[in-house]
């Protein structure tokens, strides 16, 4: 078959099955982005954010054998909940998503390679979806692995009592909740940072503003809280942590939202932000000198 | 297929970067063959190329490439290959990856993409170094790998921004031969280059640009005829230069007849070359002189460029 026939044949199937083409394009985009963003020295600080609690738990397990009694399981469960809900979700995932998702487009502008993405027969909406999925895959993979490791290290040292807590007690349910919250945090923050990278040349400052908003959102009315990612994640927590600190007295306690609605709410929020990203990317021009 | 569907059409296109003019009120259409964009730095050549390929959007006007607009990327980029001037590559990619993965985005399967990649690498003379990282390539190799990527999917429209930059003389000759063969196959090849002699040799038509405006556009000789401020120069090599110069001076349209140092040639400057050629025929027929060669001395891109654009900014 000549090259010309090959091209005609491919053009034929892509016209007949546009969704098949989009799917294969998303696959290639995800593959390329994962290679570009996961296995790189630029992500060393993200790996560090991911492994810090794991290392601390490893050291704790090595040097605090005297606290490995069943009595301490509940206390360690609260520690694990704090690690996931306060460290990973509020800090680790937030900053990692800022680094990973803002770099998806802005990084290509800085490296002057975005035009290659714009010069192939790919709809820009598909480009947004491909890059977003790649970012989500990278961040989810890193943080879910870390959460799993933390969970294992927390209960492993209790031996039989730990295994009993996991398989006969609430352990598995809590693990499922942690993994779900982690994945949703990656989706939520990821979509927001992707949009910020398309809206601002330097998305770091708006990112920090976002962090401030996520911190003070609980003191605002319920409708305003819906504009923060953590408001959707809070009802999904398996272990409820008491509100502490100076902001506690201002916190507006909202009506508990069913977990399904919280999940759907966050997904709808992320889809809305991605639609905005699609609109923005369609207006994007290649003017590297202006970057 | 209508004529417009076989052309690249600029319809009153303007592009402003804020308050800075990119190009203004550009209107022309390009047929198959090689078209050269010529002009000084900042004249708008790259802007025009980026507009054709949708990397930037026009502030006013519209562009159609074979009947397609940049709002139809899936269809358009099957038809267009663009070798940009940006000397940057995806970090860590090899020459092979650089061509293979974009082909996969076109919808080609693994084997098909591999075949087209191998073919493009061979056409650009890059097969031997394809598995090396692009970061380790010389400037000429980077230029050729970009060219290979642009032609890999056999687009009917090829846009090349300074494609001869960084190439050694042999690679340059090979690239020019490739452009010519692509044009003969019926492709649209749009080239911007500052090597005017080479552009002149291969171009079917030129678009001369200055400060964002198209100064002249068309086949080189047609454009030259339009430049009436500068009389055309014709070099005649003959047996009796003085006799020819004397006969030429009697004509109103001849503004200068300069005998060359070897006394075997005359450089004529005339406002009406057709009339001069008739005169030359008469003189030759009368047997007064024997002509060895007649050649226009300034109907090339270089001269036209100098006449129309002058030395402002110098060529890019």
Interface residues (C-beta under 8 A of the other chain):
Chain A: X3 X4 X6 X7 X10 X11 X13 X14 X18 X21 X24 X25 X28 X29 X32 X35 X36 X40 X111 X112 X113 X115 X116 X118 X119 X120 X121 X122 X123 X124 X283 X285 X286 X287 X288 X290
Chain B: X17 X50 X53 X54 X55 X56 X57 X73 X74 X75 X76 X77 X78 X80 X82 X84 X86 X88 X89 X90 X91 X92 X101 X102 X104 X105 X106 X107 X108 X109 X112 X115 X116 X119 X153 X154
